[in-house]
Amino acid sequence: MISATTVRTHITRILAKLGLRDRVHAVVLGYESGLAVPATVPDQIQVGSHTCGRSRPREPPDGLSVVGESPQR
């Protein structure tokens, strides 16, 4: 087993060799290079005998609005 410090050191050195600032940039590079593809999330997920999901879009909490819409009064 290796320590958390060793893992952080390896990650830091890999990022430096690739010329990346952080892990987020590594993910972006992975997507842009085709090494990784974004996962799709279905609207409904079957878990055992239960179906989970959204039947309609969620409304923002009171006093908040969706970008581009005026707040409700």
VMD Tcl script that draws the C-alpha trace (Angstrom):
set ca {
  {0.00 0.00 0.00}
  {1.18 3.55 -0.70}
  {0.41 6.65 1.34}
  {-1.89 9.49 0.34}
  {1.17 11.76 0.17}
  {2.78 9.46 -2.41}
  {-0.39 9.51 -4.53}
  {-0.52 13.32 -4.38}
  {3.15 13.49 -5.40}
  {2.57 11.21 -8.40}
  {-0.49 13.19 -9.50}
  {1.39 16.49 -9.16}
  {4.28 15.16 -11.28}
  {1.95 13.78 -13.96}
  {0.11 17.10 -14.18}
  {3.45 18.96 -14.43}
  {4.67 16.68 -17.25}
  {1.43 17.30 -19.16}
  {1.60 21.05 -18.51}
  {-1.72 21.06 -16.66}
  {-2.71 23.20 -13.66}
  {-5.05 20.78 -11.90}
  {-7.20 17.67 -12.21}
  {-10.02 19.60 -13.88}
  {-7.70 20.45 -16.76}
  {-6.70 16.78 -16.95}
  {-10.38 15.85 -17.38}
  {-10.82 18.49 -20.09}
  {-7.74 17.16 -21.88}
  {-9.15 13.64 -21.66}
  {-12.45 14.73 -23.24}
  {-10.78 16.85 -25.93}
  {-8.37 14.07 -26.91}
  {-11.14 11.44 -27.05}
  {-9.54 9.45 -24.23}
  {-12.71 9.87 -22.15}
  {-16.33 10.38 -23.17}
  {-19.03 11.97 -21.00}
  {-21.49 9.52 -19.48}
  {-25.16 9.92 -20.23}
  {-27.64 9.86 -17.39}
  {-31.13 8.52 -18.14}
  {-34.21 10.42 -16.95}
  {-35.27 7.37 -14.96}
  {-33.19 4.71 -13.26}
  {-34.46 1.26 -12.26}
  {-33.21 0.14 -8.83}
  {-34.62 -3.23 -7.87}
  {-38.40 -2.89 -8.06}
  {-38.30 0.92 -7.72}
  {-38.09 3.47 -10.52}
  {-36.35 6.72 -9.64}
  {-36.40 9.81 -11.79}
  {-38.03 13.10 -12.63}
  {-41.44 13.21 -14.26}
  {-41.23 16.98 -14.79}
  {-38.51 19.63 -14.55}
  {-37.76 20.91 -11.07}
  {-38.88 24.38 -10.12}
  {-36.33 26.71 -8.49}
  {-36.83 27.45 -4.77}
  {-38.95 30.48 -3.80}
  {-37.24 33.77 -4.51}
  {-34.81 32.29 -7.05}
  {-35.14 32.25 -10.80}
  {-33.65 30.42 -13.75}
  {-30.99 32.39 -15.64}
  {-32.71 34.59 -18.20}
  {-36.04 34.69 -16.36}
  {-37.21 37.42 -14.04}
  {-37.80 36.50 -10.39}
  {-41.35 35.67 -9.35}
  {-42.99 38.12 -6.95}
}
mol new
graphics top color blue
foreach p $ca { graphics top sphere $p radius 0.5 }
foreach p [lrange $ca 0 end-1] q [lrange $ca 1 end] { graphics top cylinder $p $q radius 0.2 }
display resetview
